[in-house]
Amino acid sequence: MTGTHDTSTGTGVRTGRGTTPGDGGSTRPVLVRGVRPLGGDATDLLLADGIVAETGRGMTADGALVVDADGLVALPGLVDLHTHLREPGREDAETVESGSRAAALGGFTAVHAMANTDPVADTAGVVEQVWRMGRRTGLVDVRPVGAVTVGLRGEQLAELGAMADSAAAVRVFSDDGLCVSDAVLMRRALEYVKAFDGVVAQHSQEPRLTEAAQMHEGELSAVLGLRGWPAAAEEAIIARDVLIAGHVDSHLHVCHVSTAGSVEIIRWAKSRGVRVTAEVTPHHLLLTHEEVASFDPVFKVNPPLRTPEDVAAVREALADGTIDVVATDHAPHPAEDKDCEWDAAAAGTTGLETALSVVQQVMVETGLLDWAGVAERMSVRPAGIGRVAGHGRPIAAGEPANLVLVDPAARWRVDPGALATWGCNTAFQGSTLPGRVVATFLRGRPTVLDGELAEDAVGADTARSW
C-alpha cells in the first residue's frame, strides 16, 4: 500500500509541495520509505534542499512529508529529447503548461520543446519565451530546441549562436517535422554547433521520395490504396548524414528511427567512431503498419508505423545500445485535425503519459531491459545528449532529487479523455498498459503524488544551477 502522510500531524493526507510562502520555492523535506532504486534492494530516501540528502533503512525526519513506497521502483526523473509543446501559436493543441502537466504525470522532469511552433523557434527571442513559460509553470525543466534553418524552410541557417548564448542556453537544434535535405546546409550546421558543444537532431525523410506519402510502403499500402513512405527515404538521409558528421567530427542525433535498415547504418557508423546518437519512439517499439488497416487516423504518424521485422529490429537495437534513447515525439493535435479522413489527418500521436508503460511492456516484461537499463535509456543518456545538467544522475546522497516512483505491478487502461495533455490523439487508446507513475519529484519538490498532480505544484519555479 502506497500513500503519503504528514509526520507533523501523524495523519494521512493528500498533500502538495509544502512550500513556505516567501521562501523562493524551497520545499519541506520528503521521506520516501521502502523504495527500490532501479529495481534493487529497498531503502529509504530523504529529499531535502533539492538533493537526496541521505539514504538508508529505518530513517525518520521530523516535519517531513512521508511517502510510503513499498513495492515501488525509483528511477532518475525521465528526460524527453523530443516533445511538441505547440506554444507559441498552436495553443488549441497544447500549451507549455498542459504539456508540462502531462510530462510530470508521465514521470518526466525535463523535456525538450521542438522548434516547429508559430513563430518558429529560430531566434533567441522565441526560445527564451518558451524557456520562461516553462520556468513559470515549474513542473518540469523545459529546454527549447532551436531550429536549424530560418522558418524551417531549409534555405539558410538560423541564429544558432544567438540561441546558444541566450538565457535558454540551447544546445539541441532541429527542423523536426521537416528534413534538412540540403547536404551543404547540414554540413554547415554540424560544423557551427561544434563551437558550443551542440547537437543537430535530424528528421530523416528524403522529401522527394515521400511526396504525399501516407503509410509505410509495402504490400499492405498497395492493398489499402495508400501512397507509400519507403524505408529507403529514411535510410538514405541517415547514411548521408553519418558520413557528413564523421567528416566534420560533429554530433549528429537521429530522430525517431523506425526501420531495420536505419539500425544497420547507425550500427556501422558507431563502429567507425562517428559521433552519432539515435532515438526510437514508444509507438515504433510497440505498433506495426498493420494498425493502418483500420484507417483510424490515430495511427497516422511520421515516420509511419513499420513492419513487425522493423519493430523487432528497433527493440533489439535499443537493448544493445545501437539506439541510445527512447523519446516520445509527443505530438498533440486538436480533434478536428485527427477526426477526419485518413488522407487529410495530421500525423502524430501523444506519448508523454504512456511512454514509460510502453517501455515496461515491450522491453522490461520481455527481458530485453531491466530497470537500470530503462533509467539509462530514458534519463541518463537523453540528459547527456541534451546537455541537461542535474538530470539523469545516480540515486545517491548528494545528487539532485529529480526522481520518479513507479508501481510496476499496476495496470491501467488508456482513456484519451482522462489524460492531462490537450491532445486526444493517442495511438494507445483503449489499450491496457503495465506500470503507473505514482510520484514525481523535481529537485525534491513533489510535482505528482499518488498518481495525481500535487496541490499547488504549478507555478513553482525552483530552478537552480548544478
N, C-alpha and C positions, 0 to 999 in steps of 0.2 A: 504494500500500500504506500503510495507516494503522496506527498502533500506538504504544505507549509504551515508553520506556526511561529508565533512570536514569543521569544524567551522572556521578554519583559513582562508579559501578562500570563504566560502559561496556557493560553487558549489558542485553539485552532482558528486561523484567519486566512482570508484571501487578501493578500497584501501587495502593495505596489513597490516602488523603488526605494522608499524610505529616505527621501531626500529632505534635509533640513533647510527651511527657507533661508535664502541668502548665502548658502554655503558654496555657491558656484558649481553645483552639480555633484558634490561628493555624496557618497551613499553610505548607509549603515552597513555594518558587516553582515555577511551571509555565511552561514554554516551549512555545507552540503554533507549530509551524513550517509555513509554506506554506498557511495557511488563507485562504479568500476571504470577507472580511466582506461580508455582504449580497449575495454572489454576484459581487463585484467582483474587483479585482486581488489576487493572492496576496500575503500579508505574514506576518510573524511577530508573535506577541503574547506579551509577558512578563506573567504574572499574579503579583502579589506583594502581600502585606499587604492583601488584599481588593479590590485595584483592578487595572485594566490599567495596569501601571507604565510600559510602553514598547511602541512599535510600530516595525516596520521590517524590512528584509531582512537575512539573514545574522547574526542575533543569536545570542549564546551566554550561558549563565548557569551558573556553577559550582554543582553540587549540585541543579540543578533537575530536576524531572520533565519529560521531553520528550515531547510528543505530536506525532507526525508526521501532519500533516493535509492532505497533498497531495490535492487534489480535493474537499475538504470545504468546506461553506459555514458560516460563523459568523453566528449571529443573536443578538440580545439574548435572555436567558432568557425563555421564554414565560410569560405570566401568564393564568390562567384565572379569569374572573369568576363561574363557575357550576359548582361541584364539590360533589357529595354525598359526604361522608366518613362519614356514618351514625353516628359516635360522638359523644356517648354514646347508648346504647340499642339500636342495631341492629348490634352487633359481629359478628353472624352474616353480615352483608352486606359490611361494610368497617370498617376502623379508620383512625384518623388515620395510623398507621404504614403500613399496607398501601396506603392511598390515596396517601400521600406517595411510597412506592416507585414506584407506577405513574406518578405525576406526573413524578418525576425522570427515569424511563426514557423518558417522552414528551417530554422537553426543557423541562419547566416548572421555574421557580424560585420561583414564587409561585402560590397557589391561594386562592380564596375559598370557605370552607366554608359551605354553605347551612344555614339555621336549622331545617329540619324534622327535628330529632333528637328523642330521648326521654330526658330532658325537652327541650322546645323551647328553643332559644337565644333566650330573650326576656328574660333578666336579665343583669346584669353578671357574676354568678357563673358562669353557664353559658358565656358567651362567653370568659371568662378561662380556664375549664377547657380548652376547645378550643384556645385560643391557647397555653397552656402545654404541652399534649400535642404540638402542632406544634413548639414550641421543643425539647422533649426529643428528638423524632425527628430533627430537624435536616437533613432532606433538601430541604425547600422551606420558604418562608415561608408559614405557614398564617394567613390573615386571616379570622376569623369574620365571617359575615354575621348581623346581628341580625334577629329577627322584627319585623315591623311591628305586629302585634297580639298580644295575650296568648294564648298557646296556639295561635296561628294560627287562632283562632276568628272573627276578623273582627268583634269586638264592641267592643273598646276598645284604645287604643294601648298598646303595650308600653313598657318603660322605655328609650326611645330615648336620652335624655340620659345616663342612667347607663351605658348600654353605650358611648356615645361617650366618656365620661370614664374608662372602665375601662382597665386595663392593655392590653386588646386594642385599644383605640382604634378601635372600629367606626365605619365611615363608610358602609357599604352596608347597606341594610335591605330585607328581602323576606320575604313569606309564601310563597315559591315552592313549587309543588305545589298551592297554592290561590290564588285571586284575591282581592285586596282589593276586593270587589264593592260595598261601601258607598262612595258618592261622597263623603259628608261625611268619613268616616274617611280616605279617600285624600287629600282636600284637607288635613286636619289634619296628616297625616304629612308631606306635601310642605312645608307651612309650618314644621313643627317642625324638620326636618333642616337648614333654611337657617341655623340658629344655629351649626352646626359644620361647614358645607360638606359636608353629607351627600347621599346619593343614595337614592331609593326605586326599587327594581327590581321591576317588576310582572310577575306571571304572568297574562297577558291571556287570561282564559277566563270568559265570561259563564256563571255556573253554571246558570241555568235552561235555557239553550239547549243545554247539554251533559250533561244528566242521563242517566246510563247509556250515554253515547256510547262507541263502540268503535273508530271509524276515521273518516277524512275522509268528510264527507257528499257523495255524488255518485252517479253511475250505478253505480260499482263496489260501493259499500256496499249498494245495493239488490240487486244481483245476488248478493252474498255473504250477504245477510240479516243484516247488522250495523248497529246503530243509528249514525247519522252524527253527526259533530262538525263543524258548519258553519263555513266560513271566517268568516262574519259574527260568530260568537261571539268570535273573537279581535279582529277589526277594530272591533267596537263598543266594547270596553273601551279599545283604543288610542286611538280617536277621542275618547272621553270624557276619558281621562287627559291627552292632549296639550293639550286645551282647559283643563283644570284647572291643569296645570303652567304653561301660558302665563299664566293668570290670576294665579297666585301667584308667578310668576317663580322657580320651583324646578327642580331637576334630576330628571327622570324618566328611568329606564333601562328599556327594554322587553326582557324576556327572550325567548329563542328565537322570533324572528319566523319565520313559516312560510308566509305567503300573499302573493300579489301585491297584494291589496288593502291589507294592512298596510303594505307597502312604500310604496304611494302616499300613505297617510295620514301616514307618518313623513316622507316627502319634502316633503309640503305643510307639515307643522309646522315643519320645519327652514327652509323658505323664508320662514316668518313669524317666524323668530327664536326659536322655542320651544327651551328647553334640554332637548332630548331626545336620548338616545343609544340604540342598539339593537344586539342581538347575533343571530347565527344559529349554529346548531349544525352540526357536520360531517355528521350524518345527514340534516339537512334540505337540505344542499348537494348530497348525492350520491344519496339514495334517494327513491323515489316510493311512492305508495299502492298501486301495482301489486304490491309485495312482499307485501302483506297477503293476497293470494290464496292464498299458501302456508299460511296460518293458523299460521305459526311465531311464537310469542309474542316472539321477539327483535325483531320488527318493530313491536311494540306500544309506542308512545312517546307522550308528551304534551308539546306538541301533536302530533297524529298526522302521519304522513308524508302529504304533499300531492301534487298533480298535477305532471306534467312542466312545465307552464306556471308553476306556483308555484316549482319548483326553478330554472328559468331566471331568474325574476324576482329571487329572493334572491341568486343568483350575481351578476347584474348590479348589484344594489344594494350588495353587498359591494365590488365592483370600483369603483363610482363614489362610495362613501363614504356613501350613504344609510344603510346598515347599517355600523356603526362597527367591530365586532369579531367574531371567532369565539370562541365559548365552548362548552365541551364538553357541559354538562349531564350530566356523568359521573354515572350513576345505577345503581350496582351493586345486585343483588338476590341473595339465596340461591337455590339451584337450585329449591327447592320453590315459590318464588314465580313462576318462569317455566316450569318443567317441568310444565305443566298445560294445560287447555283455554283457548282464547283469552279468553273472557269473564272467567274467574277470574284471569288472569295480571296481574301488576303491570306498570305502564307504566315504560319506561325502558331505556336502553342505556348501557353503559360507553363511555368515549371518550378518556380521558387518553393512552393509549398509541397510539392510532390517529389522533388529531386532525391532527397535522402532515402525516402521509402523505396523508390525505384531502384536505387543503387543497392539497398539492402536485399531486395528481391533478386536482382539479376547477378549480383556479384558476391554478396555475403552468403546468402542461403544456398548458392550453388557451389560454395567453397573456393571461388576464384580469388576472393579477398577476405582478410579478417578485418576487424575494426581498426587496427593500426593502419592497414592499407587504405581503408576508406578515409581516415584522417589525412594521410599523405596526399591522396588524390583530390580531396575536396577542401583542404585547408592549407596544409604545409606548402605543397607545390604551387597552387594558384597564388598564395601570398607572395611567394618568391618571384614568380613570373610577373605579377603585377606590381612588385616593389612596394608591398603594403607592410609597413613596419608595425610590430606589435600583434600581428595576427599569424596564425599557423605555428604558434610557439608550443613548446612542451607544456604539459600539465604538471607543473612543478613549482615549488616555493620560489618566489621572487619573479615569476613570469607574469605577464599581463593576463588578467582574468577575463579573457574572451573565450567563452565556453558554451557548449550545447549539451543538454542532458536528453538522452533518447531512451524510450521504452521499446526495446526490440521485440517484446512479446505482444505488443498491441497490434490490432488490425483495424483498419478504417476504410470506409467506402468514400470514394471521391465524389463529392457533390459540388458542382461548379458554383452554385448559388451560396454555398457555405464558406467559400474561400475568401480571403481578405483582398486579393487582387481584384481590380475592377474588370479585368478581362475574364469572361466566362468560357473562353475557348481553350479548354484543357483536353488534350488527346487521351487523357486517362479517366475521363468522366465515366462513372459507373463502375470503375474497377475497384476491387478490394486490395489494398496495399498493406505491407507489413511495416511495423515501426512507426512511432509517433514522437514528435518533439514535445517534451514536457516542459523544458525551461531553456531559456537562452540568456546569457549574461554578456553585456558589453562593458568592458572594464569594471567588472564586478557588480554592475547595476542590472537587476533583472529587467529585461525587456519582455520576456514571456515567462509566465508562471502557470503551472497546472494546465498547460496547453492553450492558454489564452494570453492576449496582450496584458502585461502588467498595468495596474492602475497608474495613471499619470506618467506612463512611460514616454509618450510622445512629447517632444519639445524639450527634452533634457540634453543639453549639449555638454557632454563630458569628455570632449576630445582633448588629447594631450599628445605630446611627442614622446616616442620611446627611442 
